[in-house]
Amino acid sequence: MTTTAPPRRAPSRGTTPRRLSASASGSLRGPVSWLRRMESPTTTYYLLIVALTVLVAFGLIMVMSASAIVSLAATESAYTVFRGQLMYGALGAVAVVIASRIPPSVWKRLALPIMIAAIGLQGLVFSPIGECVGGNCNWIEVAGIRAQPSEVVKLALALVGASMLAKRRHKLWQLRHVLLPYIVPFAAVAVGLVLYGEDLGTVLILGSVVGAVLWAAGVKARYFAAAGGAFAALAAAMVIYSPNRLGRLDVWLGRDTDPFGAARQSIHGRYALAEGGLIGVGLGRSREKWQWLPEPHNDFIFAIIGEELGLAGSLLVIGLFILTAYACYRLVLKSDDMFVRLATAGIMGWIVVQAMINIGSVIGLLPVIGVNLPLVSSGGSSLIMTMVAFGILISFARHEPDCAAALAARPRRALIPTRLRQTLRRGA
């Protein structure tokens, strides 16, 4: 007797147990898969591009907002400073594209010529074309165009230090192999020229570049202790013998609270941050930029960000610099090229320390030192050279073997979509 099998039940439209478990496991794997994507060979490359793009775009928006009143009072146009910053940003974008295409080996060969050129440009500060601004003699002006050569010195110190110390990485336990090829002939001359121009803020940034390169090279800690003591004594001497810097120190310590004197900038910077609260008063609605806060589009642009965009906007800026530091840290760890590792450390020390000093000055954690916020504050020399530094970092990242292979394996998209191309052919 033949028995027939019972008919199979049609699957219900609902989720089967197997699908349900797969869906549940997929939701659990979400954070894990996201973290795995962060380990992609191209992660550092894209992180640098994103950080640079957002910081420059955000900086242009904030310069347009913060400088409107200053520009209107000076030139009867609210967009004078913004137009200049936009032009410098366009030049910087071209420089980023060019710098990112140059291989690290070429940057290594260019390190010494760039350093020599930077020292020569810094020396022009003391020539007839040199200019003093705010008590600091750190500018040159040619045909109405003002530039700050020390911005080139920052990049040059990172590159030449990486180039020279990479060749002697097995001998850096001896002090003479640290001093002779890098510190004495190049770092000392470059920092000395800036120091002679009495620009203490830039000297601190240059010291951070040199320190980052030496630390990444593995120089012994006791050398840092001795150098740090000497550097601190030098900074203290510059403060003591400068009435302007002593006044800033008195403001920071709370000895001078005159809102119409030396304390005006610090007080109104904190007023701006307090007025902004959590979400800000709105983009373009700052009250402090109406001739109350000096340098609203330059050194104290972070105060305007805090006032107009609140704590959220301030944390966005801080987060972008943390993202930059993280991308540089990844590049230092993953690269096998000693030159790339040291140069990346130097550039990271420059950008991150400068941002920390600027933000610390605005919020009152540090005295007002007089350095701008990289990529955000107005200033052509700073914007272009910082973008060049980012272009070099992008070059380092994209020329890593794994990243280069991953980028080469990407499918190339046509500039004209296939459907549009077919339509154009039929029309022809």
N, C-alpha and C positions, 0 to 999 in steps of 0.2 A: 504494500500500500504506500503510495507516494504522498508525502506531505509537502505542502507548499509553505515557503517561508512567509512570515507575516510582512505586510508591506512596510517599507521604511517611512518614517514620519518626515514630512517636509520640514526643513529647518525653519524655525521661527524667524520673524523679522528682527527680533531683538538680538542683543549681543550674546553670542554663545559663551559658555564658560571659558573656552580657550581664548576667544577674542577678548573677553573681559580681563583675563589674566595678563594677556599681552598688552592691553591698554594700560592696566595698572602698572605693570613692570616698566612700560615706556615712560609713564609719568614719573616713576621713581628714577629712571635712568636719565631724566632731563638734565638735572644739574651736573651729573657725572659726564654726560656727553658734551655739555657746554665746556666743562673743564678740560676735556680731552681736546676740544677744538682749540683751546688756548695753547696747547702744546704743538700746534701746527708749525711747520718750518717757516711759514710766512707771517706768523703772528706779530713778531717784532716789527717787521716791515710795515704792516698795516697799522699797528698801534702808533708808530711815529707819524705816518701820514695823517691819521685821524687827529692826533694831538696838535700837529702843526696847523692843519686846515681850520680846526675849530678855534684855536687860539688867535690866529690871524683874523678870521672873520669876526669873531667876538670883539677883538681889539679895535677893528675898524668901526664897528657899530658904536662902541663906547667912546672912541675918540671923537666921532661925529657928535655924540650927545654932550660929552664933557667940554668940548672946545667951542661950542656954538657961541656962547656969550663972549668969551675971550676974543674969538675971531670977529664977532660983530663989533665989539668995542674998538678993535685995532684997525680993521680994514673995511668996515661996513658990509661985510659978507659973513654969514654964519658958517660958511663951508670952506674957508681958506685953509685952515689947519687940516681939515679932513681931506681936501683935494691933494694936498702935499703928501699926507700919509697914504692915500690910495695910490698915488704914483709910486711911492717907495715900495708899497706892497706889490705892485705889478712888477717892478724891477726885481724884487726879492723872489717872486714866483719864477721868473726866468732863471734867476741864479740857482734856485732849488733844483729845477729840472736839469740844468747843466751839471751842478755839483753831484747830483744823484747818479749821473751817467759815468762819472769818472771813477775808474777802479781804485781800490785802496792802495795798490802798489804805486799808482801815479801820485796819489796824495802823499804817500811817504816820500817820494822824490821831490815833491813841491814844498815840503815842510821847511827846509832851510831857506830857499828863496823867499817864501812868505814871511819868515821871521826877520830876515834882513830888510825886506821892504817895510815891514811893520815898524821896526826900530827907526828906519829912515823917516817914515811919516811922522812918528812920534817926536822925532827931533825937530821937525818943521814947526811944532807948536811954539818953539822959542825963536822962530824967525819972524820977519815982518808980516807974514801972513797968519801968524798965530793970534788967537783970540782968547780972552778971559771972560768967562760967564759965571756969575754967582760966586766970584772969588776963586774959581778953579780955572787954571790955564791949561786947558785940555782940548782945545778946538783949533781948527784951521779953517780959513775962509778964502775961497778962490772964486772970482766972478759971481759973487753973491751967494755961492753955495757953501754952506757950513757943514763940516764933517768932523767926526771924533775919531782920531787915529787909534785910540786905545781899544776900540772895538775890534780892530784888526789884530791888535796885540793879544787879546784874549784867545782868539782862535789860533794864532801863531804859536803861543806857548803850549797849547794842548798838542798841536801837531809835531812841533820840533821836539818836545819832551818825549812823546811817544816814539818818535823815530830814533832818537839817540839812546834812550834807555832800553828799548827793545833789543838793540845790538849788544848791550852789556848786562842783560838780565841775569846772567850767571855770576856777575862780579859786583852786584849792588850791595853786597855785605861790606864792601870796603868804601869808606867815605869819599875817597878821592874819585872813584868812578861815578859818584853821584854829583859831586861838586863841579869837577872840571868840564865834563862835556855839556852840561845843561845849566846848572844853577849860576855859576860864576860868569860865563861869557854872555849868556842870553837872558835868563830870568832876572839876574841882578841888574843888567843894563836897562831892560825894558821897564821893570818895576821902578828903578831909580829915576828914569825919565818922567814917569807918571807921578812919582812922589815929589819930584822937583816942581811939578806943576800944581802941587798941593791938592790933588784929587784923592782924598782918603777913601772914598767909597769905591772907586775903581781899583785902588791898591788892594783893598780887601777881596775883591772879586779875583784879581790876578793871583793873590795868595791862595785862594781856594782852588784855582785851576792847577797851580803848581803842586799843592798839597794832594789833590786828587790823583794826579798822575804818579806822584811818588808813592802814595799809598797803594795804588793798584799795582805798581811795579814791585812791591814787597820790601820797600826800604824799612829798616829797623825802627821800632817805635821810639827808641831813645833819641834818634835824630830828630823826630817830630817834636819831642818834648823840648829839646834845645832850641829848635827853630821857632816853635810856638812862643817860647818865652821871649826871644829876641824880637819877634814880630809884635807881640803885645806891648813890649817896652817902646818900640818905635811908634805904634799907634797912640800910646799914651802921651808920648812927647809931642806928636802932631796936634793932639787935642789941647794940651796944656799951653802950647805956644801959639794958639790960634784963638782970638777972642770970639770969633764966630762959632767955632766948635765948642768952646766952653759955654757959650750961651745955649747951644742946643743941649748940652749935657745938663745944664741947670733946669731947662724945661723938662727934660726926661725925669730928673730926680724930684720934680715938683717944687723947686725953689723959685721958679719964674712962672707965674700964671697970668701974666698980662695978656688979655685977649686981643689987644691992639699992638702988641710988640712981638718978641721972638716966639712967644707961645701961640701965636695966632694960627699957624698952620696945623699944629698938633691938635689944638682944641677944636677947630672947625672940622678937622678930619674925623674926630671922634663924634662930634655932633652929627655928621653925615651918616656914620655907621649906626648911631642910636636912632636917628630918624627913620632909617630904612626898615628896621625891625626884621620880621621873618620874610616878608615877600616884597618889601620895598614900596616906594611911593609911585613907581611907574617909570618906564623908560622915557627919558627926556624931561622928567619933572623934578629934577634935583633943584633944591633951593640954594645949596652951598656953592654951586658953580656960578651964581650971580655975584661975582666979585668978592665973595666972602672967603673962599678957600683958594689960596695961591697954588698955582700949578695943578689945576684940576684934571688936565688931560695928560699930565706927564708923571711926576713922581707920586702924586696922590690920586691917581685914577682909580685905585682900589677903593678909596673912600666913596667916590661917585658910584662905583659898582655896588657897594654896600647900601648906599642911599636909594638908588633907583631900583635895584633888583633884590635888595634885602640879603638875608643870610643865605638864601638859596643860590643867588648869583655869586656870592662870595665863595661858597663851597664848590660851586662849579669850577671857578678859576683854580682854586686850590687842588681840586680833583684832577684837573688837566695837567698840572705840573707834577702831581703824584704819578699820573699815567706816563708822563714823559720819563720820570725817574725809573719807573718800573721797566719801561721798554729799554732804556739804556742799561739797566741792571741785567736784563735778559741777554742783551748783546755781549756784555762783558763776560758773562758766565758761559755762553754757548760758543763764542768765537775761539778758534784755535790760533789765530794770528795775534801775536803779542802787540804789534803796532795798533791794530784795531781795538784791542782791549784797553790799552793805555789812552789812546786818543778819545775813545768813548767816555772813559772815566773823567778825563779832563773837561770835555764839553759838558758832561752831566754836572760836574762840580760848578762850572760857570753858570749854567742856566738855573739850576735848582737853588744854589746859594744866593744868587742875585734876586730870585723871586722871594726867598725867605727874608732877606734883608729888607726888601721893599715892603712886603706885607707886614713884617715885624715893626717897621718904622711907622706905618699907618695906624696900626692897632695899639701902639704904645709899648710894645714889648721891647723895642730897641730905640735908641735916639734917632732922630731924623738924620740920615747919613747922606742922602742925595743920590740914590740910584733908581733907575726906572724899572718898571715891571716888564720883563722880556716879552716881546711880541704883542703886548697889549698897550703900553704907553706910547705916546707919540714920539717920533724921533727917527729920522731916516737911517743914520749910521747903525743904530742899535737894531732896528728892524731888519735891515738887509743882511748884516753880518750874522744875526741870530738865525735867520732863515738859511743862510749859507751853511751854518753849523748843522742845522737839521738836515739839509741836503747831503752833507757828508755822512751823517748817521744813517740816512736812508740808503746811501751808497754802500756803506758797510753791511747793512742788513741784507740788501738785495744781492750782494756778491758772496754771501755765505753759500757754501756748496748746496746744502739742502734747500735753501730758499731759492737759489738760482734754478735748480732743477724743477722745483714746484711751479715757479713762475713760467718757465719754459714749457711746461706740460699743460698749461692752461689753454683751452680752446680759444682761438682768436676770433673775435666777433667782427663781422664786416661793418665798415662805417655806414653803409647803406643797407637796410634790412632787405632780405630776399624778396618779400612780397612787393615792396616799393620798387626794387630794381626790375622785377618782372613787369610791373605796371608801366614803368618808364620805357622799357623795351617795346611793349605793345603800342604805346603812344608814338614811339619813333617809327 
